[in-house]
Amino acid sequence: MSSVREEGKDKIIFVTKEDHEIPSSADLIEEDPDDPYEEKGLILPNGEINWNCPCLGGMASGPCGTEFKDAFSCFHYSKEEVKGSDCLEQFGVMQECLQKYPEIYPQEDDSSSSQTSQDSAPAEPPSPNRAPGNEQDSETTTPNKESSEES
C-alpha cells in the first residue's frame, strides 16, 4: 500500500511493488499538430514568433523577457529597407536591462581579448630599412616603402 507524506511544498509518494503491477489508467492525449507551443522552430506556420523555441535560449522568459520580446518582435515585423533600423530604441532598452543582470547575461570582455592581441603584437611597426647597408633587406622592404609613400 502506498503512503503519502508532505514536506513543505513537496508531496512525497511511496509506492509498493504491487502498486506498480497495476496497469495505468492514464489517458494519453494525442499531440495537437496546431499546438503553438509545439517545437516548430523560431517562426510558427502562421508567421508568428515561437517564444518557446529552444533557439532563443530562454531569453523570452528571463528577467528581461519583455524587453527581449519587444525588440525581437520589432525586428521580426520590421518593414524598413534596413531591417530592424526602426527598432534601435527597443534594442537599447533591452541592452539596459541585460546590463542590470550581469550574472544572468554575462557580457563578453572585449578589454581582455584586445589586451591579449596587443601583448602579442610588436610595440612598433618594423622600419622599412631594418639593416642599413644590407642589400637583401633593402630590396625586400622596397615595396613597403613605395606603398607607404603612395598613401
C-alpha positions in Angstrom: 0.0 0.0 0.0 1.4 3.4 -0.9 2.0 6.2 1.5 1.9 10.0 1.1 3.9 12.5 3.1 4.1 16.2 2.6 7.2 18.3 3.4 6.6 21.9 2.9 5.6 22.5 -0.7 6.6 18.9 -1.7 4.5 15.8 -1.8 6.4 12.6 -1.4 4.6 9.4 -2.5 6.0 6.0 -1.7 4.6 3.1 -3.8 4.9 -0.6 -3.4 5.8 -3.3 -5.9 2.2 -4.2 -6.0 1.2 -0.6 -6.9 3.5 -0.8 -9.9 2.0 -4.0 -11.1 -1.5 -2.5 -11.6 -1.9 -1.2 -15.2 -2.0 2.6 -15.5 -5.4 4.1 -16.1 -4.0 7.4 -17.5 -5.3 8.5 -20.9 -2.7 9.7 -23.3 -3.7 12.7 -25.3 -2.6 12.8 -28.9 -0.4 15.7 -29.9 -2.2 18.6 -31.5 -0.5 19.5 -34.7 -1.8 23.1 -34.4 -0.4 23.5 -30.9 1.5 26.8 -31.0 3.8 25.6 -28.2 4.9 22.5 -30.1 8.6 23.0 -31.1 8.3 24.0 -34.8 11.3 26.4 -35.0 11.5 30.1 -34.4 8.7 31.1 -36.7 5.3 29.3 -36.5 3.4 28.3 -39.6 1.1 31.3 -39.2 4.2 33.7 -39.2 4.2 34.4 -35.5 7.3 34.1 -33.3 7.5 30.9 -31.3 8.6 32.2 -27.9 9.1 28.6 -26.7 11.7 27.8 -29.3 14.9 26.5 -27.6 16.9 28.5 -30.1 16.1 31.6 -28.1 18.0 30.2 -25.1 15.3 31.3 -22.6 15.7 35.0 -23.4 11.9 35.4 -23.8 11.3 34.1 -20.2 14.2 35.7 -18.2 14.1 38.9 -16.2 14.4 40.9 -19.5 11.9 38.7 -21.3 9.5 41.6 -22.0 12.3 43.8 -23.3 13.6 41.0 -25.5 10.2 40.2 -26.9 9.6 43.9 -27.7 12.9 44.2 -29.5 12.8 40.9 -31.3 9.1 41.4 -32.4 10.0 44.9 -33.7 12.9 43.4 -35.7 10.8 40.4 -37.0 7.9 42.6 -38.2 10.1 45.4 -39.4 9.4 46.6 -43.0 12.3 49.1 -43.2 14.7 48.7 -46.0 17.5 48.0 -43.5 15.5 45.5 -41.4 15.3 46.5 -37.8 16.6 50.0 -38.3 13.4 51.3 -36.8 14.0 49.2 -33.6 17.0 50.9 -32.1 15.0 52.2 -29.1 13.7 48.8 -28.2 17.1 47.2 -28.5 18.6 50.0 -26.4 16.0 49.3 -23.6 16.8 45.6 -23.8 20.5 46.3 -23.6 20.0 48.4 -20.5 18.0 45.6 -18.9 20.6 43.0 -19.7 23.3 45.1 -18.1 21.3 45.1 -14.8 21.7 41.3 -14.6 25.4 40.5 -15.4 25.2 37.2 -13.5 22.4 36.0 -15.8 23.5 37.7 -19.0 27.3 37.8 -19.0 28.9 40.1 -21.5 32.0 39.3 -23.5 35.0 41.0 -22.0 36.4 42.9 -25.0 39.2 44.5 -23.0 40.9 41.2 -22.1 40.8 40.0 -25.7 42.1 43.3 -27.1 44.8 43.3 -24.4 45.9 39.8 -25.4 46.2 40.9 -29.0 48.2 44.0 -28.1 50.6 41.9 -26.0 51.3 39.6 -28.9 51.7 42.5 -31.4 55.1 44.2 -31.8 55.4 47.6 -30.0 56.4 49.4 -33.1 56.0 48.6 -36.8 59.2 47.4 -38.4 61.3 50.0 -40.1 61.5 49.8 -43.9 65.3 49.9 -43.6 65.9 47.4 -40.9 69.6 46.8 -41.6 71.2 49.8 -43.4 73.8 48.6 -45.9 72.2 45.2 -46.3 71.1 44.9 -49.9 68.8 41.9 -49.3 66.8 43.6 -46.6 66.6 46.9 -48.6 65.3 45.1 -51.6 62.6 43.1 -49.7 61.4 46.3 -48.0 61.2 48.4 -51.1 57.6 47.6 -51.9 56.5 48.5 -48.4 58.4 51.8 -48.7 56.7 52.6 -52.0 53.3 51.7 -50.8 53.7 53.9 -47.7 54.7 56.8 -49.9 51.6 56.4 -52.0 49.3 56.5 -49.1 
